[in-house]
Amino acid sequence: MRSKTARFISYYRPYLWAYISVLVAAGLAAGVSLVFPLLVRYITKNVLVGDPAAALPLVARIGGLMALLAAAEAAFKSYFDYRGHAIGAMMERDMRQELFAHMQRLSHRFYDGQRTGQLMSRITYDLLMLAELFHHGPEDIAVYTVRFIGALVILLRVDVGLTLAVFALLPPMALFILFFTGRMRAAIGRSLARIADVNAQVEDSLSGIRTVKSFANEALETLRFGVENNRFLESRKEIYRVESITYQGGELFIRLITITAVLVGAISIVGARLDLADLILYLLYIAYLVEPVQQLIHITGQWQEGLAGFDRFMEILGLTPDIDDAPDAVELTRVEGRVQFVNVSFCYGENQEPVLRDITLDVPAGAYVALVGASGVGKTTLCSLIPRFYDVSEGQILLDGVDIRRVRLESLRRNIGIVQQEVYMFAGTVLENIRYGKPEASRDEVIAAAIKANAHDFIMRLPQGYDTDIGQRGVRLSSGQKQRLSIARVFLKDPPVLIFDEATSALDYESERVIQGALESVAKGRTTFVIAHRLSTIRNAQRIVVMAEGGIAEQGTHGELLATNGSYAYLYNLR
């Protein structure tokens, strides 16, 4: 990956010419501001020492010129202030879009170790100050470089000795600020991590608010939030402490520079090496000389927050998706649906025990296969390997004879439909949630899919039918209703391979009966994998695969497995 500096600069590229105009405006504003002290010096040194009657018209003309320059400076500042902020916000938007798209590519393995609230903080809060950094970074450099160099040249022309005396204090002042800005950046990095923890706690608690209330644990959640909130407070206090030292130390240096200018200037006036007008000019330009360093103090927090956010942004972008398209990945066409597991082994981590060992299984196109076994034996894991939510540790999985690692991910997953026990519904309407299976589908296609999933009748009883808002995570629907919507999604998607992961285990008998009928309807003519705890629901499966620790214990039809009186018969008799 490119260096952070190069990556940071790259976000200016789409707005390069617009931002150059901002820098030009900033430079012009800074240049115009340098003229005012020279005009003041001219009035005090040249105009006021002559005939008062002749001085007044000239003062009026100079005043008019100063007014025009002030208007020009205001116009330049107005342009670069608005335009610069707008460009910064657009660059922030681009980065947020890039980060979100990158997160979409990261695999299940990444999300297994993350908290949603922390990831949300990376996308929102961490990037918030970047707009200011993008705007003020080069712009401040342009403005204060013009002012500093311009003021330095003018002051050297006025009095070299006095300028060198003043300039001698600038390097230690800059070193002091740089030392403490490094400490501030570290403190801000810790603060960003703490606010991410706060967001994670809020997301966790509010997502599970029904569970919280059912156990009357509101006080416990408030206490937990208070712990994270106080950790965030302590991190902010550390920022304010470092910021205070930096600011007050910088102000002290500025006072010392002013004192030095006054004392050395006074000595120069006594020695007739400098006149009062030049000292006034000198004191006016001192502000231009120290302002860049002074402003560095004021914007240090803003810069450091932006840089710390950029560091955390780059941390996520630096993660390479462990599951991605191979260079020679192919597009699937006319999928029949034959799925073969060839000596497949899998473990979740390098130092963890394998969940699956040497699995070999050949499922013909259109076959209906049930996976059964005790919890934790790897049924869901085995099915998660088919759409490449995880990649096999050893062996290979073939779809119509093609290794799925040589198939484009989008193409592979477009041909696989999944109905899970825990159905996720998005905030929005019934129509939008079903259409998620095929975003370009028409309303008639959505309704046809709902009818096939035995969902149309209950949908029409909702207040606005298909346009009813079902709330966050579908809270206004029952489990059975959400399950039928998820089946309608699959009907709409129309994939050749299906995976039903305990799709009815949490439902009552009546809901299970309705949904079982819908599942059997959608499974017709498709290669179907069914994970089931209720063995009564898979008696008609063409093949039942019984899984034990790490592998396959036995397989066959319902009758064949009962006759062998093995693991399946034992599980079946337990019901």
Beta strands, then each sheet from edge to edge (+ up, - down):
strand 1: 339-346
strand 2: 356-363
strand 3: 368-372
strand 4: 394-399
strand 5: 402-403
strand 6: 416-420
strand 7: 497-501
strand 8: 527-531
strand 9: 543-548
strand 10: 551-556
sheet 1: 2+ 1- 4+ 5-
sheet 2: 6+ 7+ 8+ 3+ 9+ 10-
end
